[in-house]
Every structure is written in C-alpha cells, then in structure tokens.
Amino acid sequence: MAMLLYLFKYHLRFIYFFLKLFPTNNNKITFLSRQSDFASLDFKLLSKELLLQNKNLKIKMLSRKLDKDFIGGVKFYFFMLKQMYHIATSKTCIIDSYIIPISILNHKRDLKVVQIWHALGAIKKFGYQTLGKESGRNIKVSKMMDMHKNYDVIISGSVAMVPYFSEAFNADFDKLISLGLPRIDYLVNNQKLIKNKIHKAYPKLNSKKVILYVPTFRTNESNHVKGLINSINLSKYNLIIKSHPSKKIKFSNDRVYRCKEFTALELLTIADYVITDYSAISIEAAILEKPVYFYVYDYSEYIEKNGLNIDLYKEMPGCVFKSAYELMYSLNKKQYDFNLIRNFKSKYVANVSGNITTLLADYILKGNLGEVNDESKEKIKKTFVKSI
C-alpha cells in the first residue's frame, strides 16, 4: 500500500513538472473543492466579489466529490490532471478542503494558496487532531499524502478558533487570519429575502413554530432520529430535518419536512429553534441569535472516537442533552438564556458586519487586511500554549 501511494505521488509530480512549463496567467484564480460537484456558496460569493474588484480576472471553478468505487476513482484521477494544469497556470488557488494536487506537488514560487475551509468553526476535532483515532485518518497515509501542506493562508472564523485550526492543519499561527466566510454576509444581508422565499415555497411552515434539526455526519443515525421525532409534538411544532451532505438520514414520517431545495444555512432564517450536536451550524445559528440546543446522545463515545475542541456543557450550560425527551422538556419551557448564544456568537464569530467577502477579496488581490486583530490572536496563542 505504501509503495503504491509513493508511486502515485511521484507519478503526479513527474507530470506536474512539465505542466509547470506553461506560463502563469497573473489574472487567473482557480477555486478547487471536493466537498461537492458544484461550486459552494462561499466560492460563488467570493468569485463574484473578485470580479467586481477586478473585471480582468479569469476565474476557474473545479469542484468534484470522490466517489469511492473503481469508476469514480478513475474519473477523479483525470479530474486531478485537469486540476494540476489549472494550478500550474494560476496566480492564486482558493480551496475549501484537502486537495491532493495542492498538498503533494511542488509548486511555482509565486503561487498563493488560500484555504477558506468549508466550516465556519471547529466544534469537533478534525485533520491532524484526529490522526490515528477511530474516526480520523490513517497516520502513515496522511503523512505520505502530505495532508494540508502548501497553504499560504488559512481563514479562521474567529480568533478563538485559531489554536484549533492551527492544530488541525498542522500550521503555524501566523498563517491564520481571523475573518470568517462569505456565507456570513449572505446570511446577514439577505435574511428577510431568504425567509420570504422559503415561506413562499412552504407556506405551512408559517403556521407553527419551526424546529430545525441539523446533525453532523455519522454512519448510523436513524434510531436516534426516530427518537427525536417521537419526542416532538408535531401538532405544536413544524420539524425540518436536514441531513449532512455526505449522509442522507432515513425516516418515514410525512409530517416532517426535508426542504431539499434549501440549505441548512438558509433554513436558519425561518427556524425558531435549532437542534444540532457537534456541527458548526451552531455557530451559524448564533449569528442570527437563534436558540440552539445540543442533542449529544453519544457524547462520551464521540469524545473517545473523535474528540471536541469545545466543552459544550461549559460554554452552553442548560442547552446540552443526551436525551431527546429532556431536550424537548427544556425547549417547551421557553426559558432559553439568550445571553449564552450571544456570548457564543461574540466568541466564535469574528465579523457580522456584512463585509467579509469584500475584505477577503481585497486581501487576495492586494494582500492587505486591516481587520485582523493580531494582539488578540497573540494573547490566545500564549494562553493556548500554556494549556498544553
């Protein structure tokens, strides 16, 4: 296995050596992702802003998921060759996930790689934080494949997230910029518009209070989802369940909504209550100051198999439950402490002024970003280093 990986890596490096002979287009910016087969909202918003600031730019979008079968692997191989050509001829690459050609290849000196990641924060551990754990990557394979190497800049959702992103990407603090993602602007600037659009498509959602359930990815979710559904009085509440993009939740209840044409981010605008677990959707919900409840039925097991960066019980006391029935009992009392979610927002969301996309595009094009609070980041760094 190790020998095959080495051959694969150096085979791509050999091909890339010749691709680098093509000239760099100084106006070309390439976006790369393997989160989905389509450009993400963050990519769309950022590329639009980049073109507003410089109409001479050439934007290339390359997004594709890796299907874990032989045919999918072959297709992804040829897709990587396409990626390699565009990386070799671009001035800047913007990525939101681990991109194999970015990390394993030796690039031209003037190539800038900006990692904006696909999550606003890291409630759960990921990347280098979970190497060797049951839910994490294999240590040897990750090192052979140079996981998360060659990043010039990594965008963090907040100063408080910098230590965890630094660990997860195995990157120096100096590479982290605490700014947030374009999706925050979309949520802040378009809340009413999105809400009206959803209510037009689903007018019945306006008849009762809406509970939005957005769990993180798991291999086995159905039994716990049924338990949650059974604990909710569907005569009193509308329930929307949004699956993780990588895992469709199976349930059979015609009274529960899926709202497939809307994202979890968009559905936050109509939610009266948000139930999640270790997903960063809790941070996005905090932007709108929605009451967030954490349904963590596997808390101890999850800490052992994956690990968490945030002590939910400490930061959101009274909002964390292992039992769906206890969660709903608390929700029904309608005594939510909004100071908790406001403090959560203040700590884990760097910017809600609606100008993140503009600042990020300006940084990519000009290299200046006046919003970064280096003093705060240095303080967090010293505190974090002392604690380990």
Secondary structure, 3 states (H helix, E strand, C coil): CHHHHHHHHHHHHHHHHHHCCCCCEEEEEEEEECCCCCCCHHHHHHHHHHHHHCCCCEEEEEECCCCCCHHHHHHHHHHHHHHHHHHHCEEEEEECCCCHHHHHCCCCCCCEEEECCCCCCCCECCHHHHCCCCCCCCHHHHHHCCCCCCCCEEEECCHHHHHHHHHHHCCCHHHEEECCCHHHHHHHHCHHHHHHHHHHHCHHHHCCEEEEEECCCCCCCHHHHHHHHHHCCCCCEEEEECCECCECCCCCCCCEECCCCCCHHHHCCCCCEEEECCCCHHHHHHHCCCCEEEECCCHHHHHHHCCECCCHHHHCCCCEECCHHHHHHHHHHCCCCHHHHHHHHHHHCCCCCCCHHHHHHHHHHHCCCCCCCHHHHHHHHHHHHHHC
